[in-house]
């Protein structure tokens, strides 16, 4: 199981109010959080926006950044962001190679980076193979991050 690593800019962005994890005003939506695949090693110190960390080519069933259908809650000083499982299925050819799954805020200016998961080595999906991005190992919806 891959472990999440945060980009240094994420903490600063939280303090600066760049990210809305729970909907700051009644009736507003939280930001749209998405994931994409990369085979370029992230640099947690210098990578800040999606443009700083190359995405693999789209096609053959990989359509590019995918929304995690985010939901956020806040209670007793703890904020939790959950996301739905994402499934990528290679169709008509291979997808990849990729090694990293990258989480970013698609609503923010510059598509600010938050976290990435390193799968340890490059993965290529052959035609018909699936890759599932499960948060907290859940087959439906799981915790993406908790801040307390």
HELIX and SHEET records of a PDB file:
HELIX    1   1 UNK A    8  UNK A   15  1                                   8    
HELIX    2   2 UNK A   50  UNK A   52  5                                   3    
HELIX    3   3 UNK A  135  UNK A  137  5                                   3    
SHEET    1   A 5 UNK A   4  UNK A   6  0                                        
SHEET    2   A 5 UNK A 113  UNK A 125 -1                                        
SHEET    3   A 5 UNK A  95  UNK A 105 -1                                        
SHEET    4   A 5 UNK A  33  UNK A  38 -1                                        
SHEET    5   A 5 UNK A  66  UNK A  67 -1                                        
SHEET    1   B 3 UNK A  71  UNK A  75  0                                        
SHEET    2   B 3 UNK A  78  UNK A  84 -1                                        
SHEET    3   B 3 UNK A 141  UNK A 147 -1                                        
SHEET    1   C 2 UNK A  86  UNK A  89  0                                        
SHEET    2   C 2 UNK A 130  UNK A 133 -1                                        
END                                                                             
